[in-house]
Structure formats: C-alpha cells, structure tokens
Amino acid sequence: MPAQPTGETPPLDGSLPASAGVGAAARGLSLYVHVPYCRVRCGYCDFNTYTAEDLGPGASRDDYRSNLSRELDLSVRVLAEAGAGDREVTTIFFGGGTPTMLAAEVLAGVMDDIRGRFRLAPDVEVTTEANPDTLDPAYIATLAAAGFTRISLGMQSAVPHVLATLDRTHDPAKIPDVARWIKEAGLELSLDLIYGTPGESIDDWRRSLEVALSNDVDHISAYSLIVEPGTKMGAMVRRGELPMPDEDDLADKYEIADAAMAAAGLHWYEVSNWSTSAETRCDHNMAYWRNADWWGFGPGAHSHVGGVRFWNAKHPRAWSDRLLAGESPAIGREVLDESTQEIERIMLAARIDSELPLDSLGAGSERAIRGFVKQGLLDGDAVDEGRFEPTLQGRLMADYMVRILTDYVD
C-alpha cells in the first residue's frame, strides 16, 4: 500500500479551522464510507484493504458498525462547530475493499445510523461497490429496502484468464444474473471495467465490453490498468514476469470502448465514465470532481471540507483505537491555499464534458485554448460557445492540457 500523505497534525478532537465553514451553505455535502474488508487482496490493488481474517477483535467486521457510529457522532459535532453542518447530504458512497463482505443487515444498519445523524436529501444517491460473488436476490432486496439506489459491480473483465491475472475471484458467468437481480430490485446498475491487463488481447477487451453492454447497464466506468509499486503485480512486472501495459495498446482500447459505448447509447461525461443519461451519472463522483464537501468515514478515508483536506489512520486497529479513546481518527491534514484550490479545480473540471468555463481560466489562456483546437484536442464549436469540450483525442491528452492551463494560475 502507498504511504499516507504528510501534513500538519490535526487536533485530537478533530476540530477544523474557522475557514472550513465559510460559504458552507452554498456547497454540497457528501459522505464516503470505507469498508476495508476483502475476500482476497487482488494483485493489482493498492487500496487500503485487508482480508477478513487479517483483523482481530476491535477491528473485525463484527466491530465495524459500532466503531463507525463513533466517527459519525464525531463528524456531526466537528461540522457543527465549524459552521459547516445542518446541510442536506446529497450522495453517500460505500467503497473499499468490498463493502458487501459485510452482511446486508449491517450495511442497512449503517444507513439507519447515518439517517439518525444527518438530514438526507429526498433524492439522495446511495451507492455501494460490490463483488459479484457476494450478492444474491435477498441481499440486494435488503439494500434496496434500506435506501440504496445504485450498485457499482466490480466486473473488471468477462475473460477468465484476464481475471486470473488480476487475482479476481468471481465467476464472470454470474454477471448477467447479478445484473438482472439488481435491475429487478429497482436499483441503478454500474459496471467497473479495467483494460490493459498483461495478456489481455484486443478481442478479450471487445468481449468484456460486449458482455457489459448486454446487461441493461446504466453506467460504466472503464479504467486503464496502473501498475502500482508495492503491489504483487508491481513486483511481478519489476521481475519481468509480466509486461508493463503498453501506452499505444491502452489508447487503442480506450477508443474501442468509447465507440462501443456510443453505439449502445452510453455517452462519456468524464474521461473514464459513461452513462445512459445525465440522470444516471454518478453524482457522488461528480461531487468529488466539483470540489464539494465530503466526509470520509473508516480506516484511511480522506475528507474535504471547505478547502481543508484530512485523512484517517490507515490500519483498522489504529482507526478504532483512536475512536475508542474518544479521539478523532484523523492523523493528518492540509489547508489548501487559493492557488492550490484553483489548480485542483482545473485538473478535475478539465476531465468532465463542458464542466470548465473558458472565462474562468487565467489571463492569457486563450492562446493555449486556440492551440488545443488546432491540435484537434478541443471541439471548436464548443470553444466558440465558451465551453471546454475535449474531443476523443483530447480525452487521451487531458493531462497534457491541464499541465499547460495550470501555468496560467496566479
């Protein structure tokens, strides 16, 4: 796992600087719940996860809800004291790890605990990530009754040898059944895919897209594989046992994905995300990309409130020990200055279709914008209308454009 960021040490009571509450009423509030448990640790994954058997009393699945309730109480107090409380929660996202390693009744109970402390918007979006092998109709029905509205299914691939390389344990043949159960329960269905796995052919990728798009899916996230240092796959690549993903192959697979999505009626709204309509976008991720406020609960979770970023102790035992002692689990924080916040705004908004108003960019950026149009990276008609709309090639070059645009930030 990667090291946590460095930063200033926050107060033991978790209190935030007064600046965090300035303008809070105009900002959205989202909640993220990190569930760190997995059946196995996948070889490519560098997320903060642990197999269920790694953790003993106090940090186990049996203790999770009670520990989380302590952090819920703390968050309500801290937000209120900072003048950033008493707002509707618009999105909630359970991620991990594999949240569905917890019993459905536990996830439903956490939702009860959240409702008891926060005011939820009438149309609140509630998502959980899930491994296909952890779901059955009864489990999904319990989530639906508890107020969940979306399930983000970790499909990754439809090809067994690709899943084996990724150390994914689910049976790809189960995807159609699980997808049907989700839709029959009245929930939105999102599928997560990964492309560029060593040994994955173009035909393998086309097969995964075909299967994903055959399942009445509302939303698809497709991410290129990143080989992270410190992971099992990173070690295998370093030893020459697996090849490093090829940049040209990744670009080809992105273009194939975009064409397949468009043919099936899904349209891109963020570089790695496609949906059937504006209503089926992931509002929670949009909150991140728009730099809204969110509180991250659980081991290693990150939060952002009014330009203050803070993060929890990573190990479940350290997280729970601090809560049991009546302390905040946050072990570091960073107060972002205006320049850093502006750079991050550009970095995030440039990846979203028409989210970055051209008149919001720094003085002198007009020349760079004209250059992007000439290079075929931005749609010229959209630019004439004041919108930043990357072309297909522009999406592949989004980081390049961001590097240039942020040079104009004072």
ZAMARGU-4260 file (C-alpha; in steps of 0.2 Angstrom, whole numbers, plus 5000, padded with zeros to 4 digits):
<rodrens>
0) 5000/5000/5000 | 5006/5018/4997 | 5012/5029/5011 | 4999/5041/5018 | 5002/5059/5013
5) 5012/5070/5025 | 5004/5086/5033 | 5001/5095/5049 | 4995/5086/5064 | 4976/5089/5067
10) 4969/5092/5084 | 4964/5076/5094 | 4946/5082/5094 | 4946/5084/5075 | 4941/5102/5076
15) 4943/5112/5059 | 4949/5129/5056 | 4936/5143/5055 | 4939/5144/5036 | 4931/5127/5033
20) 4914/5134/5037 | 4915/5149/5026 | 4902/5148/5012 | 4897/5130/5018 | 4878/5133/5015
25) 4882/5135/4996 | 4892/5119/4995 | 4885/5101/4994 | 4889/5088/5007 | 4893/5070/5003
30) 4898/5055/5014 | 4910/5042/5009 | 4911/5025/5020 | 4926/5015/5018 | 4924/4996/5021
35) 4942/4989/5021 | 4937/4970/5021 | 4941/4959/5005 | 4940/4940/5002 | 4957/4941/4995
40) 4969/4955/4990 | 4970/4957/4971 | 4987/4958/4964 | 4985/4975/4956 | 4976/4984/4970
45) 4985/4996/4982 | 4969/5002/4991 | 4968/5001/5010 | 4961/4984/5011 | 4963/4968/5022
50) 4957/4951/5021 | 4943/4947/5034 | 4955/4935/5043 | 4969/4948/5045 | 4960/4958/5059
55) 4956/4953/5076 | 4944/4959/5089 | 4941/4978/5089 | 4945/4979/5071 | 4935/4965/5064
60) 4919/4965/5053 | 4909/4962/5069 | 4915/4978/5077 | 4914/4989/5061 | 4897/4997/5064
65) 4899/5002/5082 | 4916/5009/5078 | 4909/5019/5063 | 4895/5026/5074 | 4908/5034/5084
70) 4915/5043/5069 | 4898/5048/5064 | 4895/5056/5081 | 4912/5065/5079 | 4908/5071/5062
75) 4892/5079/5067 | 4900/5088/5081 | 4915/5094/5071 | 4905/5100/5056 | 4893/5110/5068
80) 4907/5118/5077 | 4915/5123/5061 | 4898/5131/5054 | 4898/5118/5040 | 4884/5107/5047
85) 4865/5107/5045 | 4866/5103/5027 | 4857/5090/5016 | 4868/5075/5012 | 4866/5073/4993
90) 4876/5057/4990 | 4883/5043/5000 | 4895/5030/4993 | 4901/5014/5001 | 4918/5009/4994
95) 4933/4998/4999 | 4938/4985/5000 | 4922/4976/4997 | 4908/4983/5007 | 4897/4968/5003
100) 4909/4957/5013 | 4898/4964/5027 | 4881/4957/5030 | 4867/4966/5021 | 4859/4970/5038
105) 4875/4978/5043 | 4875/4990/5028 | 4857/4993/5031 | 4861/4997/5049 | 4874/5009/5044
110) 4861/5018/5034 | 4850/5019/5049 | 4864/5026/5059 | 4868/5039/5045 | 4849/5044/5045
115) 4849/5047/5063 | 4863/5060/5062 | 4861/5068/5045 | 4847/5076/5035 | 4847/5066/5019
120) 4840/5074/5003 | 4824/5067/4996 | 4833/5061/4981 | 4849/5056/4990 | 4860/5044/4979
125) 4866/5029/4989 | 4879/5018/4981 | 4889/5003/4986 | 4903/4994/4977 | 4901/4975/4976
130) 4909/4959/4971 | 4898/4949/4960 | 4900/4934/4971 | 4894/4942/4987 | 4877/4946/4980
135) 4860/4936/4979 | 4842/4942/4977 | 4839/4943/4995 | 4855/4953/4999 | 4850/4966/4985
140) 4832/4967/4991 | 4839/4971/5009 | 4850/4985/5002 | 4835/4992/4991 | 4824/4992/5007
145) 4837/5002/5016 | 4838/5016/5004 | 4852/5011/4992 | 4849/5017/4975 | 4864/5011/4965
150) 4876/4996/4965 | 4893/4998/4957 | 4898/4980/4952 | 4917/4976/4951 | 4916/4966/4934
155) 4933/4971/4928 | 4933/4958/4914 | 4922/4945/4906 | 4938/4934/4902 | 4943/4921/4914
160) 4962/4922/4910 | 4962/4941/4912 | 4953/4940/4929 | 4966/4927/4935 | 4980/4939/4931
165) 4971/4952/4941 | 4968/4939/4955 | 4949/4942/4954 | 4940/4928/4961 | 4922/4930/4954
170) 4915/4919/4941 | 4911/4930/4925 | 4897/4919/4920 | 4887/4926/4935 | 4887/4944/4929
175) 4871/4943/4919 | 4862/4935/4934 | 4868/4948/4946 | 4865/4962/4934 | 4847/4956/4932
180) 4844/4955/4951 | 4850/4972/4953 | 4838/4979/4940 | 4824/4969/4946 | 4826/4977/4963
185) 4824/4994/4955 | 4842/4999/4958 | 4853/5008/4945 | 4867/4997/4939 | 4885/5002/4936
190) 4899/4991/4930 | 4918/4994/4933 | 4930/4988/4920 | 4949/4988/4918 | 4958/4987/4902
195) 4977/4984/4898 | 4979/4969/4910 | 4995/4960/4904 | 4990/4946/4892 | 4973/4954/4888
200) 4971/4955/4869 | 4960/4967/4859 | 4947/4953/4856 | 4947/4950/4875 | 4943/4968/4878
205) 4930/4968/4865 | 4922/4953/4873 | 4922/4962/4890 | 4913/4977/4883 | 4901/4966/4874
210) 4896/4957/4889 | 4895/4973/4900 | 4884/4982/4887 | 4872/4967/4886 | 4866/4969/4904
215) 4854/4984/4903 | 4868/4994/4912 | 4865/5012/4917 | 4883/5017/4919 | 4901/5010/4915
220) 4917/5016/4922 | 4932/5009/4912 | 4950/5012/4919 | 4967/5008/4912 | 4977/4997/4922
225) 4990/5006/4933 | 5004/4995/4939 | 5007/5002/4957 | 5023/5000/4966 | 5022/4989/4982
230) 5008/4978/4974 | 5010/4960/4969 | 5008/4964/4951 | 5021/4978/4953 | 5034/4966/4959
235) 5030/4954/4945 | 5032/4967/4932 | 5048/4973/4941 | 5055/4955/4940 | 5050/4953/4921
240) 5036/4940/4925 | 5023/4951/4917 | 5025/4965/4904 | 5021/4983/4908 | 5005/4989/4900
245) 5009/4997/4883 | 5003/5015/4881 | 4998/5013/4862 | 4988/4997/4867 | 4979/5007/4881
250) 4974/5021/4869 | 4968/5009/4856 | 4957/5000/4870 | 4950/5017/4876 | 4945/5021/4858
255) 4937/5004/4856 | 4927/5007/4872 | 4921/5024/4868 | 4915/5018/4851 | 4906/5003/4859
260) 4898/5014/4872 | 4891/5026/4860 | 4884/5013/4849 | 4875/5006/4864 | 4868/5023/4869
265) 4880/5027/4883 | 4889/5044/4882 | 4905/5050/4890 | 4903/5063/4904 | 4921/5061/4912
270) 4936/5054/4904 | 4934/5036/4911 | 4915/5036/4914 | 4900/5034/4903 | 4881/5034/4907
275) 4864/5032/4898 | 4859/5050/4903 | 4863/5064/4914 | 4852/5056/4927 | 4862/5040/4928
280) 4879/5049/4931 | 4887/5045/4947 | 4883/5061/4957 | 4895/5056/4971 | 4910/5056/4959
285) 4903/5072/4952 | 4904/5080/4970 | 4922/5075/4971 | 4926/5082/4954 | 4917/5098/4958
290) 4927/5100/4975 | 4911/5099/4985 | 4912/5095/5004 | 4913/5077/5009 | 4917/5067/5025
295) 4926/5051/5023 | 4922/5038/5037 | 4933/5022/5040 | 4951/5017/5040 | 4962/5028/5029
300) 4947/5038/5022 | 4950/5055/5016 | 4939/5070/5019 | 4937/5088/5011 | 4928/5102/5020
305) 4930/5120/5014 | 4947/5118/5007 | 4953/5108/5022 | 4959/5090/5017 | 4961/5077/5031
310) 4964/5059/5032 | 4961/5045/5044 | 4973/5032/5052 | 4975/5018/5039 | 4975/5002/5049
315) 4958/4997/5056 | 4965/4994/5073 | 4973/5011/5074 | 4957/5019/5067 | 4946/5010/5080
320) 4958/5013/5095 | 4958/5032/5092 | 4939/5032/5092 | 4938/5021/5107 | 4949/5033/5116
325) 4937/5047/5111 | 4949/5055/5099 | 4947/5059/5081 | 4954/5046/5069 | 4962/5059/5058
330) 4981/5059/5058 | 4985/5072/5045 | 4978/5087/5036 | 4982/5101/5024 | 4974/5118/5022
335) 4974/5122/5004 | 4978/5139/4998 | 4968/5148/4985 | 4981/5144/4971 | 4981/5126/4975
340) 4962/5125/4975 | 4962/5134/4958 | 4974/5121/4951 | 4964/5107/4958 | 4948/5115/4951
345) 4956/5115/4933 | 4963/5097/4935 | 4946/5090/4939 | 4934/5100/4928 | 4945/5098/4913
350) 4941/5079/4913 | 4922/5082/4913 | 4912/5086/4897 | 4909/5105/4897 | 4912/5107/4915
355) 4926/5120/4914 | 4920/5138/4908 | 4933/5146/4897 | 4930/5163/4905 | 4936/5155/4922
360) 4953/5152/4916 | 4968/5163/4920 | 4973/5178/4909 | 4982/5173/4893 | 4975/5156/4892
365) 4966/5160/4876 | 4981/5156/4866 | 4983/5139/4873 | 4964/5135/4870 | 4966/5140/4852
370) 4981/5129/4851 | 4971/5114/4858 | 4958/5117/4845 | 4971/5117/4831 | 4978/5101/4838
375) 4961/5093/4837 | 4960/5091/4856 | 4945/5103/4859 | 4929/5104/4850 | 4930/5121/4841
380) 4911/5125/4841 | 4911/5122/4859 | 4925/5133/4862 | 4916/5147/4852 | 4902/5144/4865
385) 4914/5146/4879 | 4914/5128/4884 | 4929/5116/4886 | 4924/5100/4877 | 4938/5088/4874
390) 4937/5078/4858 | 4941/5059/4859 | 4960/5063/4856 | 4958/5077/4869 | 4952/5065/4882
395) 4968/5054/4879 | 4978/5070/4881 | 4968/5078/4896 | 4984/5078/4907 | 4994/5087/4894
400) 4981/5101/4893 | 4979/5103/4911 | 4998/5105/4913 | 4998/5120/4901 | 4982/5128/4908
405) 4988/5127/4926 | 5003/5138/4921 | 4991/5152/4920 | 4986/5151/4938 | 4992/5165/4949
</rodrens>
